[in-house]
Amino acid sequence: MSTSAPPPAPLSPLSPVESAKRQAAYIAVDTHFPRPSPLPTTPLLIGIGSGSTVIYVVERILQLPSSLLSQCIFIPTGYQSRELILSGSLPLGDIDLHNHLHIAFDGADEVDPTLNCIKGGGACLFQEKLVAVKADKFVVVADFRKISSSLSMAYAAGVPIEVVPQVVSWVAKRLLELGAVNPKLRMGGMAKAGPCVTDNGNFIIDAPFHDGCVLGKQGEGEGEVVNGKGAKGCGVGDTRTVERLAEEIKKIVGVVEHGIFCKGNAKAVVAYFGMEDGTVTTRAEEA
């Protein structure tokens, strides 16, 4: 006998931005949450990301049939998503115990036309990337403010980079050499004296690359960005440039992980954006 989902509880009124987030999250879950028939004999492994939009992802998941949810294990990307899973009485898992996940849902701080993302505004980028890399399908959910025509243009803080505390100055110097504009150590909130500390005990450097990045010598090839100036009009958002920048940042000694999610670094297959007018816009991976 099939089990249908219970009728959703009445939704509380939201601001336009929060309503946009909810719309995108609900459509993403409705479209992509695995619903095998018959129910699986082994658990479905579902990654749950961090951030304000993911709250609505979990809200929608909790409206799914309990018979399905009991066959799932939910893997968090950090403390916040762990608390969302536990508060919803969903089965909690550990990323260390699983080499692959069926799907991961997460937010983003910026998404370009080819689904390159900047993530890490919530300082969970290392575990977010670990979950996304292990997922068969990575789905991004965001609102209209996160849509960008060129990566590192819409998100003013730049690329979040998780670093070992002892090498903050060294990493900042190397980022300047790559073309970063005034990279800064992220400080804690009003109640935190000192730097923001990640779930892994590291620090975050935010490095804007609005004017490009040093990726080689002048004239080294079409599409390169040298000394902050694009050759042949290639901007920061060019896919080749984004991937090269991701590689160069990761090479710096002391960098644990960076917030560029691109090909080879947990690129999303689809992104849903809640718009101001109540509609949802989709960007999908090109075939």
BELNORFEN-V498538 format. One record per residue. N is the residue number from 1. PSI is psi as a letter, one per 40 degrees, with the letter a starting at -180 (NA if undefined). OMEGA is omega in whole degrees, 0 to 359 (999 if undefined). Layout:
n | psi | omega
N | PSI | OMEGA
N | PSI | OMEGA
//
This chain:
n | psi | omega
1 | h | 181
2 | i | 180
3 | h | 180
4 | i | 179
5 | i | 176
6 | i | 179
7 | h | 181
8 | i | 177
9 | i | 177
10 | h | 183
11 | h | 178
12 | i | 179
13 | i | 183
14 | i | 172
15 | i | 179
16 | d | 181
17 | d | 180
18 | d | 176
19 | d | 178
20 | d | 178
21 | d | 181
22 | d | 180
23 | d | 181
24 | d | 181
25 | d | 182
26 | d | 180
27 | d | 179
28 | d | 180
29 | d | 181
30 | d | 184
31 | d | 193
32 | e | 181
33 | h | 183
34 | h | 177
35 | g | 182
36 | i | 176
37 | h | 0
38 | i | 181
39 | i | 185
40 | i | 176
41 | e | 173
42 | i | 186
43 | i | 168
44 | h | 183
45 | h | 188
46 | h | 176
47 | h | 179
48 | h | 185
49 | a | 185
50 | i | 176
51 | i | 187
52 | d | 181
53 | d | 182
54 | d | 175
55 | d | 181
56 | d | 172
57 | d | 180
58 | d | 178
59 | d | 180
60 | d | 178
61 | d | 181
62 | e | 177
63 | e | 178
64 | i | 181
65 | h | 180
66 | d | 179
67 | d | 177
68 | d | 183
69 | d | 179
70 | e | 179
71 | e | 183
72 | i | 167
73 | h | 185
74 | h | 186
75 | h | 183
76 | i | 175
77 | e | 181
78 | a | 185
79 | d | 183
80 | d | 181
81 | d | 175
82 | d | 179
83 | d | 176
84 | d | 179
85 | d | 182
86 | d | 181
87 | d | 176
88 | e | 181
89 | f | 176
90 | i | 179
91 | h | 184
92 | h | 177
93 | a | 181
94 | h | 183
95 | d | 181
96 | d | 186
97 | e | 186
98 | h | 180
99 | e | 176
100 | i | 176
101 | i | 179
102 | d | 182
103 | i | 174
104 | h | 175
105 | h | 180
106 | i | 176
107 | a | 177
108 | i | 176
109 | d | 180
110 | i | 179
111 | h | 180
112 | i | 185
113 | d | 180
114 | e | 176
115 | e | 165
116 | h | 184
117 | i | 162
118 | h | 179
119 | i | 177
120 | e | 176
121 | d | 177
122 | e | 176
123 | f | 178
124 | f | 192
125 | d | 182
126 | d | 182
127 | d | 175
128 | d | 181
129 | d | 178
130 | d | 179
131 | d | 182
132 | d | 180
133 | d | 183
134 | e | 184
135 | h | 174
136 | d | 180
137 | h | 180
138 | h | 185
139 | h | 179
140 | h | 179
141 | h | 184
142 | a | 174
143 | i | 188
144 | d | 182
145 | e | 184
146 | e | 179
147 | h | 183
148 | i | 175
149 | e | 181
150 | h | 187
151 | i | 182
152 | f | 176
153 | d | 184
154 | d | 182
155 | h | 191
156 | d | 183
157 | d | 179
158 | a | 184
159 | h | 174
160 | h | 183
161 | h | 179
162 | h | 185
163 | i | 172
164 | h | 187
165 | d | 185
166 | e | 187
167 | f | 182
168 | d | 182
169 | d | 179
170 | d | 181
171 | d | 179
172 | d | 178
173 | d | 180
174 | d | 178
175 | d | 176
176 | d | 179
177 | d | 177
178 | e | 178
179 | e | 178
180 | i | 180
181 | h | 176
182 | g | 176
183 | h | 185
184 | i | 172
185 | h | 181
186 | h | 180
187 | i | 179
188 | i | 181
189 | a | 184
190 | d | 183
191 | e | 182
192 | h | 175
193 | h | 181
194 | a | 186
195 | i | 169
196 | h | 180
197 | h | 181
198 | i | 176
199 | e | 180
200 | e | 178
201 | e | 180
202 | i | 178
203 | i | 178
204 | h | 168
205 | h | 175
206 | h | 187
207 | g | 175
208 | i | 175
209 | f | 185
210 | d | 185
211 | e | 179
212 | a | 185
213 | i | 179
214 | h | 182
215 | e | 180
216 | a | 181
217 | i | 180
218 | h | 178
219 | e | 184
220 | e | 178
221 | i | 179
222 | h | 178
223 | e | 177
224 | i | 174
225 | h | 189
226 | h | 178
227 | f | 176
228 | e | 182
229 | h | 183
230 | h | 173
231 | h | 180
232 | f | 175
233 | e | 181
234 | h | 183
235 | a | 181
236 | d | 184
237 | e | 177
238 | h | 187
239 | d | 181
240 | d | 179
241 | d | 179
242 | d | 181
243 | d | 179
244 | d | 177
245 | d | 178
246 | d | 180
247 | d | 184
248 | d | 179
249 | d | 183
250 | d | 180
251 | e | 184
252 | h | 179
253 | h | 180
254 | e | 176
255 | h | 177
256 | d | 179
257 | i | 177
258 | i | 186
259 | e | 174
260 | h | 177
261 | h | 183
262 | a | 181
263 | h | 184
264 | e | 179
265 | f | 175
266 | f | 178
267 | h | 179
268 | i | 175
269 | d | 179
270 | i | 177
271 | h | 178
272 | h | 181
273 | h | 172
274 | h | 184
275 | i | 182
276 | d | 183
277 | e | 178
278 | e | 177
279 | i | 177
280 | h | 178
281 | i | 182
282 | h | 168
283 | h | 184
284 | i | 177
285 | h | 178
286 | i | 181
287 | NA | 999
//
